[in-house]
Amino acid sequence: MDIILKYFSDFSEEQLRQMQALKALYQEWNAKINVISRKDMDNFYEHHVLHSLAIAAAVEFQPDTKVIDIGCGGGFPSVPLAVYFPEAEFLAVDSINKKLTVLKEVAAAAGLKNITTQHTRAEEIKNRKFDFAVSRAVAPLKDLWRWSKPLLKKGMNGEVANGLLCLKGGDLAQEISESNVRPHVMNIHAIFPEDFFAEKYLLHVKA
Ligand SMILES: C[S@@+](CC[C@H](N)C(=O)[O-])C[C@H]1O[C@@H](n2cnc3c(N)ncnc32)[C@H](O)[C@@H]1O
């Protein structure tokens, strides 16, 4: 948890309580339904919570901003973001229902009221619009953009235009060139210089 406070300090007591509760809740639920590698639990706040909050370091979601997490698994990045932005609304979707069980149980136990789930493939969602789509480790940019584009409203509420925000790692040159979009690429290691964030990026594609 110290690593979160190293970079983010402006938490209410409720947010602090929720952030602190996450590790034990994920430990409990991950033992029943595996959503994150068990050896990674030692680095839970750095590898999962801080990684998710790279989005919060780049974008300030305004109150009532609607955000969809595509392929949320057990809740990354949406659960840490829902704690961080209590006035934004999150819909977390995944094609594997049991992963959503972990998310729902953790969110309920932490007292998160701004996150709901839907068991679906992202490409099957109809008639819903969001300001942002977020995603970590789900699919090549080309697919993520094909799925998220019809779900996004054009516009700008804060300082960053509505669009897709996805967390990715490694050499992205080929993936970007095959995507037919031009994302803005932010180097996470430049904001969080921990070794874990070497070659980790946040990509933004405008709606
Ligand atoms: C490697 S996991 C990552 C989970 C989570 N985002 C994280 O970072 O911990 C990828 C997830 O994407 C989901 N997924 C893959 N394709 C999907 C699609 N088309 N629609 C919804 N979920 C999808 C999978 O079921 C899986 O839970």
The ligand as a Tripos MOL2 file, in Angstrom:
@<TRIPOS>MOLECULE
LIG
   27    29     1     0     0
SMALL
NO_CHARGES

@<TRIPOS>ATOM
      1 C1         -5.3300  -11.7480  -19.3630 C.3       1 LIG1
      2 S1         -6.9560  -11.4350  -18.7710 S.3       1 LIG1
      3 C2         -6.7900   -9.8010  -18.1090 C.3       1 LIG1
      4 C3         -7.8110   -9.4990  -17.0670 C.3       1 LIG1
      5 C4         -7.6990   -8.1090  -16.4340 C.3       1 LIG1
      6 N1         -7.9070   -7.0630  -17.4040 N.3       1 LIG1
      7 C5         -6.3560   -7.9450  -15.7510 C.2       1 LIG1
      8 O1         -5.5270   -7.1930  -16.2640 O.co2     1 LIG1
      9 O2         -6.1350   -8.5550  -14.6860 O.co2     1 LIG1
     10 C6         -7.9030  -11.1470  -20.2530 C.3       1 LIG1
     11 C7         -9.4070  -11.1350  -19.9930 C.3       1 LIG1
     12 O3        -10.0780  -10.6560  -21.1670 O.3       1 LIG1
     13 C8        -11.2810  -11.3780  -21.3090 C.3       1 LIG1
     14 N2        -11.7000  -11.2370  -22.7050 N.ar      1 LIG1
     15 C9        -11.0040  -11.5940  -23.8190 C.ar      1 LIG1
     16 N3        -11.6930  -11.2580  -24.9300 N.ar      1 LIG1
     17 C10       -12.8470  -10.6620  -24.5010 C.ar      1 LIG1
     18 C11       -13.9760  -10.0920  -25.1800 C.ar      1 LIG1
     19 N4        -14.0580  -10.0950  -26.4950 N.pl3     1 LIG1
     20 N5        -14.9620   -9.5550  -24.4410 N.ar      1 LIG1
     21 C12       -14.9010   -9.5790  -23.0890 C.ar      1 LIG1
     22 N6        -13.8700  -10.1100  -22.3920 N.ar      1 LIG1
     23 C13       -12.8540  -10.6460  -23.0980 C.ar      1 LIG1
     24 C14       -10.8960  -12.7890  -20.8630 C.3       1 LIG1
     25 O4        -12.0180  -13.5510  -20.4810 O.3       1 LIG1
     26 C15        -9.9660  -12.5040  -19.6820 C.3       1 LIG1
     27 O5        -10.6660  -12.4500  -18.4630 O.3       1 LIG1
@<TRIPOS>BOND
     1     1     2 1
     2     2     3 1
     3     2    10 1
     4     3     4 1
     5     4     5 1
     6     5     6 1
     7     5     7 1
     8     7     8 2
     9     7     9 1
    10    10    11 1
    11    11    12 1
    12    11    26 1
    13    12    13 1
    14    13    14 1
    15    13    24 1
    16    14    15 ar
    17    14    23 ar
    18    15    16 ar
    19    16    17 ar
    20    17    18 ar
    21    17    23 ar
    22    18    19 1
    23    18    20 ar
    24    20    21 ar
    25    21    22 ar
    26    22    23 ar
    27    24    25 1
    28    24    26 1
    29    26    27 1
@<TRIPOS>SUBSTRUCTURE
     1 LIG1         1 GROUP 0 **** ****
